[in-house]
């Protein structure tokens, strides 16, 4: 299945290098344009990028990374994990039985359409104003793409495969793991990827209410305190965090879905 | 004030607008010369503090001077400061601390007229530190180690609460502040999510109606004549339109004076632009509306801001005040 590890040819190296160049070229151009365009700016709200970079190390000290970034990331991890577990579990149940699906679908569509930020005041009522509330907000938004994609993925299990598994006596947990979840996993991962960006947005939004630390909180504080260069560093950091998480996600996906990508690759090669 | 305290943010879009050096779409040319009314946009937060402007508009104090007001309700200072800076609004309304912080960070805001002030009576101010029904807290000192709700951190509410605690012999650094909008504070007190809250009217009356009590008058503790909020413009606009600014100042001063001596009319006009229930309207403690800002009280607020680390160096009040 796929390319065995260790057989990295020099062509692969060149390809990787090229990919890196492609990945970095546009950001480099954009930063250069931003740098040049803002160089002479005297506008308070639009400081020169030079100034923004200059204050970055002063703003994001070890203390602030520990006190604001770490709590944010932990909340995101907790909310996202909860959403992933709940989404896959519920999605599998709903996707497996036609009756459950028919029963749940209208309600799911309704709930999905309610944007989590408007739920914050409601969530605050039962979850208080602490971390629980923030984790609940993140989870309540992240769960939908995972759930709905899982439902679709589980529904789309190849009937021939399912029948074959049944005739070989593969049932219960083994069937769930080896047949259902495995064949739904590409779609589950698509949902997880969507949920990741939603999670970052909700992490910031949840920290705009009744918070006393966190990345979103800090950025808002800078805005209000007219510490505009500091605010920009926060925005840059959020962007970097999003980028980093998506890279990590890509690595995890590559591992878990290696078989699937390999399958597609070989499918493409052999007509 | 109110939700304006919620903060002063800036969007990059607005920043870009300012970068283009747009001046005033409100039209300075017609001011006075042609006899035609000049429309000025004023960014306000629809709360008690801005009642005089509504009243003055109704009384014709602005139109007498050739000004036609367009009062634009905003969510808070988040929208007002950048909008004034970019020239979308000619004037805006903001709490005094926010203006001090802005000035200390070289945002060229310029106060032009007074807004609202403490009533000067402790225990009967238009804002207070309140506790929920049945709370054991009775004085500001007891806030040590407790959670107090403020609408914006590092602003007028926490600075003034710290001062109340300090005056009561407590250690203000031991108070934990939590941010939430004013209208959510009564429920948060009830639910025990916070131990105390910085509540101006109508949140104050709401808390009291629910059985809560006030334990200190935090604005009064800063100064009995505390100038809580002011109207401001951008330095650029003030420099280019001295005539128009002068007319706005005169009309606003007249409106403030009128409002101060006609509290019943203030209550009436409140029902036109707020959703405060009629039963609550009569119970509200109105702020005072002095015609001009009280400089010593603003100096005191600046001192406290410096002490609490809101800014490293207090701004030059001569630059800020009219």
Interface residues (C-beta under 8 A of the other chain):
Chain A: X41 X43 X44 X45 X46 X121 X124 X125 X128 X129 X209 X210 X211 X212 X220 X221 X223 X224 X225 X226 X227 X228 X231
Chain B: X7 X8 X9 X10 X11 X12 X14 X15 X16 X18 X19 X77 X78 X82 X85 X98 X101 X102 X104 X105 X106 X107 X108 X149 X152 X153 X154 X155 X176 X177 X178 X179 X180 X184 X187 X188 X191 X193 X194 X310
